[in-house]
Amino acid sequence: MRRRPVRPPVPASEFTGFRFPPEVIVLAVRWYLRYTLSYRDVEELLTERGLVADHMTVYR
């Protein structure tokens, strides 16, 4: 009787459960950290690009 090889579990995405796509989240974090912007500044930049996100959403 042969044993089946054990497959490692598929890692869950770091962004599972978030409302926005990972690209948007990474972009907002990059702006916040790189340019030392406030959460409201990042919210405004996202709004200019057609994404409605509250500054508390950016914070979380």
Order of alpha helices (4+ residues) and beta strands (2+ residues): alpha-alpha-alpha
